[in-house]
């Protein structure tokens, strides 16, 4: 029997910020002779499981890699289905997110998304802005390399305007110009499906993040899987390069 730890009980170390690469929807569907679209639909249920797990464990920040900048190269039918899922999820879950005290944020080039989804994003941000129990950040049309390039361009403009010298640039300044400037760096990054790579996700922010790779496919992800990853995280000694 697994005892669910809590931050208050101190049964294990609870990360403040968990990031998840939600991988394996297509393989989950293929194993069941279903379409990839069905896999994406089931993946939405796993998001609810992750949110439940964060609530029970007392995790304050959850960042989900929902749609990468590279995903735009997928078949049009699959992209359209994913956009439909985002519409459905945002409309259906907004009241539940508000009632649960969840604040919703977005990172990525959301200007590439359909205009009605951009409107839903703004509505979610406005309606949840005063919630403070959990910050849920969704990475949509997101690529970390593009994010870092954007930060460099912003700093370059300041240098060009005479407001900044190159010598003043340090790691903290770069971090403040990223889209995650108001978030703590992830303590724990989870990737499902057994793959072991970052796939252009939070490259700068994960400099000292602990990685846990799970063989479970994302649609099968349950809050018990989050607990297992947190327990693995709690067993590690984070030295940040020191002895």
Legacy VTK file of the C-alpha trace (Angstrom):
# vtk DataFile Version 3.0
C-alpha trace
ASCII
DATASET POLYDATA
POINTS 243 float
0.000 0.000 0.000
1.396 3.355 -1.039
1.053 6.125 1.505
0.487 9.439 -0.222
2.953 11.908 1.266
2.115 15.495 2.031
4.209 18.619 2.259
2.937 19.164 5.810
3.698 15.651 6.993
7.195 15.830 5.580
7.061 12.229 4.354
9.088 13.222 1.306
10.482 16.360 -0.267
7.790 18.018 -2.376
9.027 19.949 -5.432
7.686 23.458 -5.786
7.585 23.357 -9.584
6.983 20.277 -11.746
7.223 20.348 -15.540
5.882 17.511 -17.697
6.549 16.532 -21.302
3.311 14.725 -22.113
4.483 12.075 -24.576
2.977 8.868 -25.945
-0.542 9.713 -27.149
0.080 8.262 -30.599
1.679 5.056 -29.325
-1.135 4.598 -26.801
-3.646 4.747 -29.652
-1.601 2.485 -31.954
-1.414 -0.230 -29.258
-5.222 -0.255 -29.235
-5.688 0.011 -33.024
-7.196 3.468 -32.531
-6.488 6.711 -34.342
-3.893 9.138 -33.008
-6.791 11.536 -32.465
-8.274 9.182 -29.854
-4.928 9.145 -28.109
-4.900 12.926 -27.852
-8.430 12.868 -26.455
-7.462 10.386 -23.749
-4.392 12.498 -23.008
-6.705 15.299 -21.853
-7.937 12.999 -19.085
-4.358 12.556 -17.916
-4.084 16.337 -17.485
-6.878 16.139 -14.934
-5.017 13.348 -13.141
-1.874 15.490 -12.988
-3.842 18.400 -11.543
-5.402 16.151 -8.897
-1.995 14.822 -7.956
-0.513 18.309 -7.640
-3.403 19.341 -5.413
-2.930 16.353 -3.097
0.837 16.784 -2.878
0.823 20.545 -2.436
2.800 21.298 -5.613
2.518 25.018 -6.383
3.544 25.165 -10.049
2.804 22.759 -12.908
4.022 23.391 -16.454
2.768 21.159 -19.269
4.260 20.880 -22.763
0.992 20.798 -24.701
1.995 21.732 -28.271
5.495 22.420 -29.542
6.567 24.788 -32.301
7.652 21.685 -34.240
4.164 20.162 -33.958
2.951 22.543 -36.664
4.604 20.179 -39.185
2.170 17.372 -38.313
-0.723 16.435 -40.664
-3.410 19.125 -40.928
-6.109 16.754 -39.681
-4.150 16.061 -36.488
-3.424 19.757 -35.902
-7.088 20.650 -36.388
-8.097 17.920 -33.944
-5.639 19.219 -31.343
-6.987 22.741 -31.768
-10.482 21.341 -31.237
-9.318 19.637 -28.049
-7.853 22.896 -26.760
-11.154 24.661 -27.456
-13.130 21.926 -25.700
-10.809 21.721 -22.697
-10.577 25.484 -22.175
-14.354 25.996 -22.396
-15.282 22.947 -20.325
-12.694 23.332 -17.591
-12.676 27.080 -16.960
-15.209 26.925 -14.098
-13.498 23.914 -12.530
-10.120 25.650 -12.738
-11.546 28.761 -11.095
-13.281 26.751 -8.363
-10.050 24.867 -7.662
-8.058 28.082 -7.236
-5.860 27.390 -10.271
-4.262 30.260 -12.135
-3.650 29.532 -15.822
-0.711 30.982 -17.735
0.614 30.383 -21.241
4.041 30.411 -22.840
4.878 30.059 -26.517
4.032 31.856 -29.741
0.287 31.835 -29.184
-0.197 34.379 -31.994
0.025 31.421 -34.400
-3.054 29.794 -32.865
-6.556 30.317 -34.307
-8.091 33.611 -33.202
-10.904 31.994 -31.204
-8.368 29.984 -29.200
-6.400 33.180 -28.567
-9.633 34.690 -27.220
-10.155 31.679 -24.925
-6.570 32.014 -23.704
-7.158 35.638 -22.767
-10.421 34.732 -21.012
-8.673 32.000 -19.011
-5.870 34.336 -18.003
-8.271 37.070 -16.902
-10.739 34.839 -15.063
-8.041 32.957 -13.142
-5.541 35.770 -12.527
-6.381 36.123 -8.819
-6.175 32.385 -8.051
-3.140 31.323 -6.052
-3.453 27.666 -5.057
-1.665 26.317 -8.153
-0.165 28.006 -11.210
-0.784 25.904 -14.312
1.377 26.990 -17.254
0.540 25.566 -20.670
3.265 25.647 -23.319
1.451 26.104 -26.631
3.270 26.597 -29.932
6.344 26.686 -27.723
9.997 26.127 -28.539
12.742 26.861 -26.038
15.351 27.850 -28.626
12.976 30.461 -30.077
12.260 31.696 -26.553
15.979 32.157 -25.867
16.468 33.911 -29.219
13.618 36.265 -28.287
15.324 37.082 -24.993
18.591 37.803 -26.827
16.788 40.072 -29.271
15.154 41.974 -26.407
18.519 42.486 -24.736
20.038 43.483 -28.074
17.407 46.184 -28.501
18.283 47.577 -25.074
21.962 47.647 -26.026
21.098 49.326 -29.312
19.084 51.979 -27.462
21.978 52.640 -25.095
20.073 51.381 -22.058
22.316 48.369 -21.475
25.953 47.412 -21.955
26.993 43.836 -22.879
29.004 43.607 -19.657
25.823 43.993 -17.600
24.240 40.856 -19.036
24.278 37.900 -16.646
22.251 34.742 -16.071
19.623 36.533 -13.983
19.069 39.131 -16.664
18.587 36.465 -19.319
16.095 34.669 -17.071
14.136 37.890 -16.558
13.700 38.208 -20.319
12.315 34.708 -20.804
8.582 33.980 -20.933
8.900 32.155 -17.610
10.351 35.181 -15.811
7.679 35.079 -13.093
8.019 31.328 -12.443
10.588 29.502 -10.327
12.834 27.145 -12.252
11.460 23.589 -12.392
12.619 21.329 -9.579
11.430 18.190 -11.340
10.848 17.425 -15.008
8.883 14.312 -15.931
8.743 12.822 -19.408
6.391 9.957 -20.132
6.581 7.182 -22.771
10.166 6.143 -22.048
11.816 8.761 -24.264
14.804 10.498 -22.687
15.232 13.943 -24.223
14.019 17.508 -23.652
12.680 18.082 -27.184
13.288 21.850 -27.091
11.431 22.343 -23.786
12.665 24.734 -21.074
16.314 24.321 -22.052
17.551 27.320 -20.065
15.230 26.809 -17.114
16.191 23.154 -16.581
19.904 23.772 -15.953
19.681 22.070 -12.510
16.321 20.352 -12.755
16.018 16.702 -11.735
14.747 14.491 -14.597
12.505 11.463 -14.153
11.637 9.399 -17.230
8.589 7.154 -16.971
7.757 4.250 -19.279
4.025 4.938 -18.923
2.355 6.469 -21.981
0.764 9.838 -21.267
-2.909 8.758 -21.644
-2.262 6.116 -18.950
-0.702 8.658 -16.574
-2.328 8.677 -13.127
-1.714 10.672 -9.992
0.096 7.599 -8.639
2.678 8.076 -11.413
3.190 11.656 -10.294
3.647 10.396 -6.734
6.250 7.861 -7.893
8.189 10.581 -9.722
8.040 12.867 -6.680
9.297 10.067 -4.439
12.202 9.492 -6.843
12.909 13.236 -6.776
12.847 13.227 -2.973
15.453 10.465 -2.851
18.043 12.533 -4.726
20.669 14.914 -3.374
20.554 18.171 -5.323
24.041 19.649 -5.136
23.828 22.304 -7.875
27.435 21.585 -8.860
28.778 21.728 -5.285
30.089 18.851 -3.175
LINES 1 244
243 0 1 2 3 4 5 6 7 8 9 10 11 12 13 14 15 16 17 18 19 20 21 22 23 24 25 26 27 28 29 30 31 32 33 34 35 36 37 38 39 40 41 42 43 44 45 46 47 48 49 50 51 52 53 54 55 56 57 58 59 60 61 62 63 64 65 66 67 68 69 70 71 72 73 74 75 76 77 78 79 80 81 82 83 84 85 86 87 88 89 90 91 92 93 94 95 96 97 98 99 100 101 102 103 104 105 106 107 108 109 110 111 112 113 114 115 116 117 118 119 120 121 122 123 124 125 126 127 128 129 130 131 132 133 134 135 136 137 138 139 140 141 142 143 144 145 146 147 148 149 150 151 152 153 154 155 156 157 158 159 160 161 162 163 164 165 166 167 168 169 170 171 172 173 174 175 176 177 178 179 180 181 182 183 184 185 186 187 188 189 190 191 192 193 194 195 196 197 198 199 200 201 202 203 204 205 206 207 208 209 210 211 212 213 214 215 216 217 218 219 220 221 222 223 224 225 226 227 228 229 230 231 232 233 234 235 236 237 238 239 240 241 242
